């Protein structure tokens, strides 16, 4: 069964892109080590003005694995650390599979 992808967009406050990246990078290894994690990838881009943006692409085995992720110490710490660095809270989109390779 194909599971949804979770796509999370982060827009750092001006001048804080490196700090946002420093908070996000440790989440990659920690989350990939979770038993229910299927995908956790960090991407970067820029907006029209050239300011950095960051994207997490996530996928979990099932809903309990998604919930367990949100209860981990590393998730709680990341949330506390990242929110003051962002223009707005992370923007989360759930992409439902329509025609996806397994």
C-alpha positions as CSV (number, residue, x, y, z in Angstrom):
1,X,0.0,0.0,0.0
2,X,1.3,3.4,-1.0
3,X,1.3,5.8,1.9
4,X,1.0,9.6,1.7
5,X,4.1,11.8,1.4
6,X,4.4,14.6,4.0
7,X,6.0,17.7,2.5
8,X,7.0,20.4,5.0
9,X,8.2,23.8,3.9
10,X,10.4,26.0,6.1
11,X,10.9,29.7,5.4
12,X,13.7,31.1,7.6
13,X,13.6,34.7,8.9
14,X,16.1,36.8,7.0
15,X,19.7,35.9,7.8
16,X,18.8,32.7,9.7
17,X,19.0,30.1,6.8
18,X,22.2,28.5,8.2
19,X,20.6,28.2,11.6
20,X,17.5,26.6,10.2
21,X,19.6,24.1,8.3
22,X,21.6,23.3,11.4
23,X,18.4,22.5,13.3
24,X,17.0,20.3,10.4
25,X,20.1,18.3,9.5
26,X,20.3,16.3,12.8
27,X,16.6,15.3,12.3
28,X,17.5,13.4,9.2
29,X,19.6,10.6,10.8
30,X,17.4,10.5,13.9
31,X,14.2,10.1,12.0
32,X,15.5,7.7,9.5
33,X,16.5,5.4,12.5
34,X,12.8,5.3,13.6
35,X,11.3,1.8,13.0
36,X,8.3,3.1,11.0
37,X,10.1,5.6,8.9
38,X,10.2,4.9,5.1
39,X,11.6,8.2,3.9
40,X,13.0,11.4,5.4
41,X,14.8,13.7,3.0
42,X,15.9,17.3,3.3
43,X,16.0,19.6,0.3
44,X,16.8,23.2,-0.2
45,X,15.7,25.9,-2.7
46,X,15.3,29.6,-2.9
47,X,12.3,31.9,-3.2
48,X,12.0,34.5,-6.0
49,X,14.2,36.9,-4.1
50,X,16.9,34.3,-3.5
51,X,16.2,33.7,0.1
52,X,16.7,30.1,1.3
53,X,13.8,27.7,1.7
54,X,14.0,24.2,3.2
55,X,11.8,21.2,2.5
56,X,11.4,17.9,4.3
57,X,9.9,15.0,2.4
58,X,8.6,12.3,4.8
59,X,6.9,9.0,4.6
60,X,5.9,6.5,7.3
61,X,4.8,2.9,7.3
62,X,1.4,3.7,8.9
63,X,-0.4,6.2,11.1
64,X,1.0,4.9,14.4
65,X,4.5,5.4,13.0
66,X,3.6,8.9,12.1
67,X,2.3,9.5,15.6
68,X,5.3,7.9,17.2
69,X,7.6,10.2,15.2
70,X,5.8,13.2,16.8
71,X,6.4,11.9,20.3
72,X,10.2,11.4,20.0
73,X,12.6,13.6,21.9
74,X,14.3,14.7,18.7
75,X,11.0,15.9,17.2
76,X,10.1,17.8,20.3
77,X,13.5,19.5,20.5
78,X,13.4,20.4,16.8
79,X,10.0,22.0,17.2
80,X,11.2,24.1,20.1
81,X,14.4,25.1,18.3
82,X,13.0,25.9,14.9
83,X,9.9,27.9,15.5
84,X,11.7,31.1,16.6
85,X,13.8,31.0,13.4
86,X,10.9,30.9,10.9
87,X,8.8,33.6,9.3
88,X,5.7,31.4,9.9
89,X,5.2,27.9,11.3
90,X,6.2,25.1,9.0
91,X,3.8,24.6,6.1
92,X,2.7,20.9,6.0
93,X,1.1,19.3,2.9
94,X,-0.1,15.7,2.7
95,X,0.3,14.3,-0.8
96,X,-2.0,11.3,-1.4
97,X,-0.7,8.8,-3.9
98,X,-2.6,8.5,-7.2
99,X,-0.3,6.8,-9.6
100,X,2.9,6.0,-7.7
101,X,5.6,3.3,-8.2
102,X,6.0,1.1,-5.1
